[in-house]
């Protein structure tokens, strides 16, 4: 079908991808021989499944070239200009495919895997990665050798490609062939995923059966790492058994004590309080900005006042460094898993969450965001986990006084929150609103005349304006009939910065938490260690709710102090904090142990601590198993 027409160029692309991918697979196979129990059947599977994924990779890569082959008239396609432009593109592709062989080898040498989310992470943190590559490899020499080899490899590619420019064609004939080729990536998207590379019990064989380019883009799409493959682990049953022991509380009872489920019934001593709840998640509100934590710049007068009027938690750790990680912890009450937040992953619907508990109690659930909720997949996640979503597109012109690239200012957002509360109240339904702010974020712009720091002058202005807006939210809410029966929860999504010499700087994960309801909650300072994943069960405990829970978090107001622990993370590093000890798990089955001081977060390396490791694995590996097996779904 492709031999005597312009689509021979597409056949050339297919040959290039298959040949270079086969070379890469063979090189990695030779490198892995000591780790493979190789036999003829397994070898056949590696190359057969590998060839299949090479073809799938080709189907995606061919899309723009197929479109050109269909749409360009003969006069242009067969012109000297287009011919030499095609040669230039073909040489660039030859170089890139050869460079990919080298890149795959070095990546496999370090991680024993094809490209995955670690590679995606490398693309995100380009400054650090480029510096590391320059220090680790003779980059100039490698690039020069690749260029030389690519020049030699291009000779047969050019000869092959030159056969594509000598034939007449008709649009309908081109459309038939092009249509067939364009159906292939659609079918691949619908029916193919990396699970098809699982051809044996040997991870090396499974990796060899994949295609590095396909794996890279699959990682972009899925944003996760397999915990048991890349991190220290124990038997899943042991991890789950230990996790269930750690989750056992006086007021809870497991629904299936002998099974893998962590579902348990939480029973309260008092009558349920169906109070309204407004959970304000403040962008980048580090604890260090507040006077109560030692700041002397006077940036948070309203929050400083609130610290004396609410339950004020002074030893809370954010689980990560991104908004979506905070949303995950606060909504799902689960520790961070390697990769990105569940909020951005596929198949993130119908979790057991604080939203599902509130909905079961008759609450009107809303997620209200100052910006566009498609960002970071927030609208999809909340819409499919029991919330009505309200974002920038739902604000009328008269509701907006100021906006920037991230969305409306916090004042406008909070007035919308009050308006939505009014609607729920008029419908005689208790309401639960999760509110995500944006003003304390670069470019730090906000309405003029609100505070004594000019707009667009830096982080301090963003913090002080965010504090001003919270003060106005509470002032406006006090005028409403629903205020006396409303609980305001104010917490950060993450800190303003996590940059430091060490991977997980503990002090840079500290955030404040306020729970304010003057008619129902007595002010008190709570200095117990807690994690963001504990916020949801603690709030539900204050409401005296009876419910079935699959939370990993706990109610810190009723649990024993000796059970206190917290979690911190980056995309790859997972930290587990217990007392004054920190366990850091890394993706090369690494485990590092530290002691730290709460005052300044300084750390000291320790020898391995078995109990710390076992508890950390129970929480994190156990959570991974629960997530993978959908045991925290409705």
N, C-alpha and C positions, 0 to 999 in steps of 0.2 A: 504493500500500500504506500510505503514511503520512499521506495527506491528511485522512482523516476519523476520526482517533483520537488518543489521547494521544501517540503517537510522532511527531506533528507537532513536538513540542518537540525531538526528536532531529534532525529535518530542519532546524529552526532553528539548532541547534548546527552542523550541517554547513555551512549557508549562511554563518554567521559566520566559521568557520575558512577556508572557501574564499575568501570575499570579502576578508577582511583579509590572507590570504596572497597573494592575487593583487595586491592593492594594494602590499604589500611587494615582491613580485617585480618589479612594474612600476617602482616607484621605483628599485630597485637596477639594473634594466635601463637606465633612462635615465642613471643615474650611470655605468654601465659602457660606454656607447655607444662611447666613444673606444677602448676595448680590445677591442671585438667586431667581427669581420668579418661583420656581420649580413646574412642573406639570408632569404627567406621560409621555407625548409625549416628552418633553424636556429631561427628564431623559433617555428615550429610545435613543434619538439622541446622548446624551453625551456618553453613553456606546457603542452604535453601531458604531459610527464614531471612538470612542476611540479604540475599538477592531480592527477596520480596520487599524488604524495607528500603533497599536501594531504589527499587522501582517506584515505591510510594514517594520517596524523596524526590525523585525525578518528576513525578506528576505535579508536585507543588512547584518545583523550580521552573518547570516548563511553561507555566501559565503566561508570563509576559511574552515569551518567544512565540508561543502558539498564537496569541492575539496578533502579533506582528505578521506572522505567516498568513493569517486569514485576511487581514485588513489591507495590507500593502498591495497596490497594483503591480503588475509585472514590470512596467517601465522603471519604477523605483526599486523594486526588489532585486532586479537583475542589473541595476546600474553599477558602475565601477565604485561610486561613492559608498553605496550600501554594502557592496562586497568587502571593501577594505574596512569599513566600520564594523562589519561582522567579524573580520579577522581580529580586529583590536579587542572586541568583546570576548571572543573565543580565547585569545591569549590571556586576558585578565582572568577568565574563568579557570583556565589551566593553572595559572599561578595560584589562585585562591584555593582550588581543590588540592593542589600539591601542598600548599601551606597548611591546609586543614589536616592532611596526613601527619605532618610534623606536630601540629598543635594537639591532635588526638593522642599521639604517642606520649608527649610530655604530660598531658593531663592524666592519661591512663597510668603512666609511670608513678604518678603521685597518689592517685585516688583509686586505682584499679577499677575504673568505670568509664563508660562513655560520658560525653558532656551531659551535665545535669544542672540542677539549680545552683550548684557551686559555680559553674561556668557562667550562669546568668548573673549571679552575684558579682563575679569578676567584671562583667560588663557594666554593672551599676557603679562599682567603686573603681573607676578607671584610673584615677591618680595613683592610688595605692598599688593597684595591680601592675600598671606600667612600670612603676619604680621597682617593684619586686622582680618583674621579668628582666629588666635591665641589669639588676644586681645578680640574678641567678643564671642567666644564659648569655652567650656571646651573640647578641641580637643581630648586629651588623653582619657577622659572618654567616649566620643562619639564613638571613634574608638574601644575601648574595648567592649562596649555594642554591637556595630554592629558585631564584631567578635564573640561574644557569641551567638547572635541570628542567625548569619550565620551558626554556627556549628550545631545548632538545625535544621535549615531549610535544611541543606545539607543532613540529614538522608533520607528523602523521595526522594531527588534528586538522591542520590547515588543508592538507591534501584531501582529507575526508570531507571537510566542509565545502570545499570548492565545487563539489558535484551538485550543490544545491541551487546554482544560479544560472542554469542553462535551459530551463523548461518554461513553456507557456502554461497558463492556468486560467481557470474560470472561478468566479467568486463562489458559486454554489458548490462546486467541487471542493474548493478550499474549506468552505463552511462545514461540509460533511465530515471531513477528516478532523478539522479543528474542533468541531462540536464533540466528536468522540473523545479526543484528547482532553478536553476541558471537563468532561464528565468524570474522568479518573480522579482528580483531586477532590471532587465533591463526594464521591463514593469513599475515598480514603478518609476524609474528615468524619464521615458518618460511621464508618465501620472499623477503622483501624486505630489501635492505641498500643502503647508499649507493653501491655500485658501479653501480647502475642509473642514477645521475645522470651518469655519464660518457658524454655524448652527442656529444662532439666533442674536438678536440685543444686547445680553448681552455678554460682553467681557469675563466674568468669565466662562460662559458656553462654549464659543469658546475655551478658554484655556484648559478647562477640557477635551475637545474632542480630544486634541492632545496627543502626546507622547513626554515626556521630552527629550529622547535620540534623537529621530527624529528631534525635534525642535532645539537641539544644533547643529547638523550637517547641518541642513537647514540654520542656522545662519552663519555657516562657509561659506556656499556656497553663500548666498545672501548678507551678510555683511551690513544689514541695520536695522534700528528701525522704527516702525510706529510712526510718529511724533504725530498724533492726539491721539494716545493711551497713549503715555508715557509722553508727554509734555503739559504744559499749552496751551490751544488753545481757539479759538473763532469760531463762525460760519464761514465756509469757504467763503461764499459769502461776509461777512463783511471784512474778511482778504484780499480777492481779490480786493474789491472796494477800500480799503485803499491803497493797493499796487499800483493800477493803478494811484491813485492820486500822490503817491510818485514818480512814474516813469515818470509822465508827464513833458515834456521839451518843450521849445519854438520851437525847430526845429523838433518836432515829432508830429505825429497824429495817434491815434489808428485806426486800420482797422475795428474793431468792438467795438465801445465805450460802448455798453450796455451789452456785453457778458463777458465771463470769460477769453477770450483770452487777452494776453498782447501784441500781435503782433501789431507793430506800424511802420509806415514809417518814416525813418530818412532822412531829406533833408538838404543838405549843401548849403551854400551861394555861394561858389566858384566852379570852374571847378574841376572835379575829377583828382587826380594825381595818375597815375598807377605806383607808385614807387615800387621797390623791397623792401621786408621786411625780415630781419633776426632777429628773436626773440630768443635771447640766455637766457636760463633759467639756472642760476648758482646754483649748489648744495650748500645749507646751507650758503648762503651769507648774514649773519646778518648785519644790518646797523652798529652795534657796531664795526665792523672791519675797517670801513672807517674813515679816518682823519676828514672828514666833520662832522662826528657824535661824534667826541671827542677822537678817538683812537690815541695814540701817538707812536705806534710801527712801523709805516711806512710800513704796510703790503700791501697797495693797491696804489702804485704810479701811475699806469696807470688809475685806476678808479678815483683817486683824480684829475688827470689832466682832465679826461673826464667830471668831474663834472662842469668844467668851460667852456666846449665846447658843451654841450648838454642841452636839457631840463632835469633838474635834480630834481626829485621828492623826497622830504625829509620827507614826513609824510604818508608813505604807510605801510599798515598792510597786512601780509600774512594771509590767511584764515585758515591755519591749520599747522600741525607739520609733515606732510609727503609729499613726492614728488608728489604722485598722487593727493593730495588735491590741491597743487599748479597748477598742470596741468589742473585739473578740472576748477579752477577759471579762469585761463588765457585763456583757450580754449573755455569754455562754458559761461563764464561771469555769473556764478550763485553762490549764497552763499552756505556755507557748510550745508549739511543735516546730521542728526544723523546717526552714523555708518561710514562706509568707503566711500571713494570717488566713484563717479559715474564711474570713469575710471575702477574700479575693479568689478563693479556690472554687473550682467547679463542684457541682453536687453539694451545695451548702444550704440546702433547704430543710425545713422541718426539724430543727434542733429542739431538744428540751432546753428552754432558756427562761430568763426572767420574764420575757414577753409571754411565753406560753403559760407560765404560772399566773401572771396577771390576767391574761385573757380568760383563763379557766374560772377566775373569780369575777368575771363580768366587767373588766376594765376596758376602757376605750384607749387602745395603744397607738401611739404616734411616734414616728421618728422624724425629727424636725432639724433640717440642716440649712446652714446659711448659704452654701454654694450649690453646685449642680451635683445631685446625688449619684449620677453615673460614675463620678470620680471614685476610684478604688472600689467600684462595685457595691457601694453602700446601699443604694436604693433597692437593688435586686436582693441583696442579703436580707434587709429588713422587711421588704414586701413579702418574702417567702418564709419569714419567721414570725409572723403574727402582728405586723405593724402596718398602719397606713403611713405612707411616706409623703413628706412635705419638704420641698426644697426651693431653691431660688426661683424656679419657674412658677411656683404657686403664690408668689408675692405679687400683689397688684402694684401699679405704679405709685399709688398714694401711700403704700406701706414701705416704700424705699426712700430713705433720705440720703444714704451714702452706700456706695459699693466699690469694690476693687476686684482684682482678678479672681480672688477666692470666693467672693460672694458678698452678701449684704453685711453691714456692720453689726456688731453684737447687740446694740440697742434695738435696731430694726428686727433682728432675730428674736429678741426677748419679748418685744411687743407682739410679735406673731405668736409666740408661745402662749402669751396671756389671752390673745384672741381665740386660739384653739381651745384653751382651757375653758373659756366662757361658753364656747359651743358645746363642749362635752357636759359642762355643768347644767346648761339649759336643757340638755337631753336627759338629765337625771341619771347620768352614768359616772362612776368614778373614773378618773383618767390617769394614765401613765404615759409620760412623755420623756423620750430620750432626746436630748438637745445637744447638737454638736456645733461648737463655735469656731470661728476662723480669724478673728481680729488680731490675736496674739501670734501673728505669723508674718514673715516677710511678704510684702514690703512695709508692714507696720504703719498702714495708713488708716485714718479714722476721722470722724467729723471734727472740725475745728472748734475751739472754745470749750471743750468738755473737760480737759485736764491741763495742767501747767507744763506739759511737755508737747512741743509741736508735733503734728502728724509727720510721718515719714522720717523720723529722726532716730529710729533704732528700737531694740528690744525693750528697753525700759518703758518707752512710750506705749508699746503694745501691751505690756503687762498692766500698766496703770490704767489704760483705757478699758481693758478687760475687767479690771476690778471695779471701775466706775460703772460699767454696764451691769455688773452683778448687783451693785447697790441700787441701781435704778429698777432692775427686775424685781427685787424684793420690795422696794417702795411702791411700785405699781401694783404688785400682787396683794399688798396689805389692804388695798382699797376694795378688794373683791370679796364677795360673800364666801367663796370657796377657800380663802386663805387659811382660815383657822383649822381646816381639816386637810391641809396639804403638807407633805413632807418634801423639803428641798434637799436634794443630794448634790453636792458640788465636788467634783473630782477632776483631775487632769487625765488626758489621754496618755501622755508621756512627758518626759522632761524636755527642756529647751535644747539641750545638747547632751550627747553621750560620748563626745570625742575625748580621748585620753590615751595615755601610753599603753594601758592594759586593755584587754578585750572587753571586760565587763566591770567598769568602774562603779562600784556599789552606790556611792553618794549621788551619782548622776542618774539614778533611778528613783530617788525619793520624791514623792509627790504628796500633797495634802488631801485630806478628805473631810468634808463637813456634812453633817446630817442635821438639818434645821427644821424644827416644827415646834415653835414656842408653846403651843397649847397642849402638846402631847409628849415632848421629849425634853427631859431635864438636861441642861448643859453639863458637860463633863469632858475632861481631857483623857483620851485613851491612848496610852503609849505602848501598846502591845504591837509586836511585829505582825504585819498582815500583808497580803497580796491583793492586787486588783481583783483577782478571782474570788476574793472573800466579800466583796462589796454587795453583790446580789443577795447571797444568803443572809448577810447581816441585816440588810434592809427588810427582807421578808420576815426575818426574826422579829424585828421591831414592830412589824404589823401583826405579829402572832399568827401567821398563816400556817395552816396545815396543808401539806402538799407532798406530792411524790417527786423526788429529786434524783437527777443524775449528775448533779454538780460535783466538781472536784473541790470547789471552795467550801468554806464553812462559816458559820456565824461566830465571829470572834467574841461576841458578847456573852455567849453561853458555853463556848468550848474551853477546855483546860489550857492554861498558858504554856504548858510544856509541849503542846502540839503546834505551837506557832512556827511558821516557815514562810518562805516567799520564793518567787521565781523571777528571774531577769533573763534577757536574751538579746542576741542580734539575730540575723538570718540563720547563722550557722552555729554560733556558740549558745549553749543552754546552761543557765546558772540556777543552782538550787541552794538557797540560804537556810541554814538551821542554826539557831543560837548565834555564835560569832564565827561560824564556819561557812565557807563557800565552796561548792563543788561546781566545776566548769566542765561540761561535756563538749567535745569537738567531733567533727565529721570524719576523722580518721581513727575512730575508736579511741580517742584521747580522753583522759580524765585528769584534771588538775585539781589540787586541793589547797585551800588558803584559809588562814584566819584573818580577821579584819577588825578594825576598831570602828565603832559606830560614829564616833565624833568626826573623824575626817575620812573614813573609808579606806585608810591605808591597809595594804594587804601584806601577808607574809606567807611564803610557800610552806606547805606541810607534806609529810609523808601520806601515802594512801590511808584513808579512813573507811573501813569496810561498811560500818553502819550508815555513814553519810551517803556512800555510794548506793547502797541497797535501798535506802529511803528515796533518794533522788531518782533512781531507776523505777521504783514503784510508782512514783507520781508521773514521771514523764513517759516511760515506756508503757505504763499502764494506760495513761491517757491516749497514747498513740494507738494502742490496741482497741480501746473503746471507740475512738474516732473511726478507725479503719473498718471496724465491724458494725458501725452504726448503732452502737449500744446507748448513745446519748441522743437518739432521735425519737420523735413522737411515734 
